[in-house]
Amino acid sequence: MGRIAGVTAAETRERLLRAAAEVFAERGYDGTRVVEIAAAAGVSNGALYAHFGSKAELLVAALRAHGRRVLGDLVAAEPDRPIADVLLAVGRCLPRRRDARGYLIVEALVAARRDEDVARPMRDDMGERADLVAGLVRAAQSGGELDPALSPNAIAHFCLLLAMGSALVTPDLHAVGDEEWAGLLARLMTVLAPIDSTAQTGET
């Protein structure tokens, strides 16, 4: 079904996802035609539609397969690393210049505003990202790293806003020094830290 001679269906699908990620990032969702993705992957239109029912489905699948997921990668690589450190490490990456994959999320978010076929899976994708952050926050609260009085969902939403905003406000539009940004993040983390009741009451 939609296979290239000598290539498995799974390999054909991966070839299509790589091509889609590159073409969408270069030309944008609206500026991309399905035939261009098929040509970039070296397959026929029929082979493409054997794997993906629409351009919208292909965009979201490409985002899931090849979009940047720094947080998930860090957690997978260092599962025992303190959550506060993980959030800081991800935060420090936000203002940096992105590769082509980093702009897939922009195309998906813009397309979701106009195309319900993109919006539905994007809501699921954003929900999964938020759930990951909220789960990490809950674990950090249980371990005493973050203030248990704060809403994990609100912190997750704040992190999503920062991440999505960083995909739009790129260094060529407005740059900030690494030390300046790191200093702000460090201050924000102190706000999220547990309140020292002893220091508040002045007890020794």
N, C-alpha and C positions, 0 to 999 in steps of 0.2 A: 504494500500500500504506500505509494509515493516514494519508493526507494530508488536510489541511484544504483546502477549496476555495481556489484561488489561492495556496496556500503549498506550497513544495517539501518533499519528505521530509526533507531536511537541516534546513530551518527548523523543521519540526514536531519533529524530534528535539531540536534546541537549545531549543525552547520547553519541552519536557518536562523536559529536564535543569535548566533554570533553575527551573522550578516545583518539581521534586523537591528541589533544593538548599534552597530556601526552606522548604518544608513539613517536610522531615526536620529541619532546624535548629530549626524552631519547635516541632514536636510530638514529635520523637524517632522512631526507627525503629519501635519497637513501637507507638507511638501513632498512626502514620500508616497510612492505608488507600490502596490504589492508586487508588480512585475519587476520593479527595481530590486527589491529584496530577493526575489527568486533568482534574478540574474546574478546578483552578488554572491549568492550561495551556490550558484552553478546547478540549479534545479529548474524544473518546469513549474509553471503556475499550478498545474494539477498536483504536482508533488507537494507544493506548499499548502494547498487547500486540503490535502489529505491529512495534514498535521494540525493546521490551524484554520478555524472557520472564518476568521475575519482579520482585518488589519488591527482592530482594537485588541482582539485576543492575543495577537502576535506581539503588540507593544507591551502589554502587561507581562506576558511570559518572558520577553526579553529583559524587562526590568527585574523580574524575580531571579532570572538566571545570571545576568551579567551586570546588574546595577550595583553600585557601591553599597556595602553593608558593613561599615567599619566596626560598629558596635558588636554585631554578631560574630564577626571574625575575631575580634579581640577576646571576647568571652570564650569562644571555642579554643583559642590558642592558649589562654591563661585562665582557666576556670577558677583557680584559687586566688586570683588577684583581687584585692579589695575593690568593692564596687565604686567607691568614691574615686579611686585612682583610674578605673576604667572610664568613668564619665569624664574625668579631666583629660585623659588621653584623647578621647574622641573629640572633646570640645576644642582641644588645641589644633586638631586637623581642619576644623570647619572653615577658617578663613583662607586656606591654601588653595592654589589653583588646582582645578580638577582635570582628570583626563576625560576622554569622550564619554566613558560610562557614567561619569558623575552628572552629565546633563540629561540622561535618560529620565530621571525623576522629574525634571522640569517639563519635558515634553509630555510625560504622563499626566502631570498635574494640570497643565494647560488644556490638554485634550479632554480631561475629565470634566472640565467646566462646560464643555460644549457637546460632549458625546456620552450619553448614558451607558453605552456599551463599555466605555472605558471607566466611567465613574463607579459602576458597581464593583468590579474587581479591585479598583484603587481604594475604595472604602475598606475592603477586606485587607488589602496590603497595609494601609495605614493603621488599621486596627491591630494587625499582627506586630507591627513595629512598636506601637504604643504598649501593647501587652508585654512585649519583651522588656521594655524600659521599666514599666510599672512593676513587673515581677522582680527585676533586679533591685529596684528601690525597696520593695517589701523585704527582700532578703537583707539588704543593708540596714534597714530599720530594725529588723530582728537581731542583727549582729551588733547593734549599737553604733553604726557608722553614720546614720542619718536620723534626723528628728522624727520620731514615730507619730508626732502630731500632724505632720504634713501629709497631704493627699498624694499617694503614689500616682494616681491618674492625672492630677494637676501637674506634677513634676514631669511625667511622661509627655504631657501635652506641651509643656514649656520646651522640653528637649526637641520635640518634633518641630515646633515653630522655629527654633534656632537652626536646626538642620536644614529644613526646607528653605528658610530665608538665605542661608549660606549658599545654596545652589543658585539663587537668583542674584545676590549681591556678591559678585565675583571680584577678585583682586584688581582686575583691570578697571572696574567701576569705582571701587573704594577699598583701599588697602589699609591695614592696621599692623603695627609692629608685633612680632611674636611675643616680645616681653610684655608689651602693653596688654595684649589679649590674655596672656597667661596670668597676669596680675589680676585682671578682672575676674577670670574664672576662679582663681584661688579665693578671692573675696566672696564670690557667690557660694562657693562650697562651705565657707564658714557660716553662711546664713542657713544652709541646709543641715548643718551639723546639730547634734543633740544639744539642747539648752543645758548649761551647767547650773543646776539649781543651787549648788553651794555658792557659786560665784554670784548668783542673783540675790541671794539672801544675805551675803556678806559673811557667811559662817566659815569657820576654819576647821 
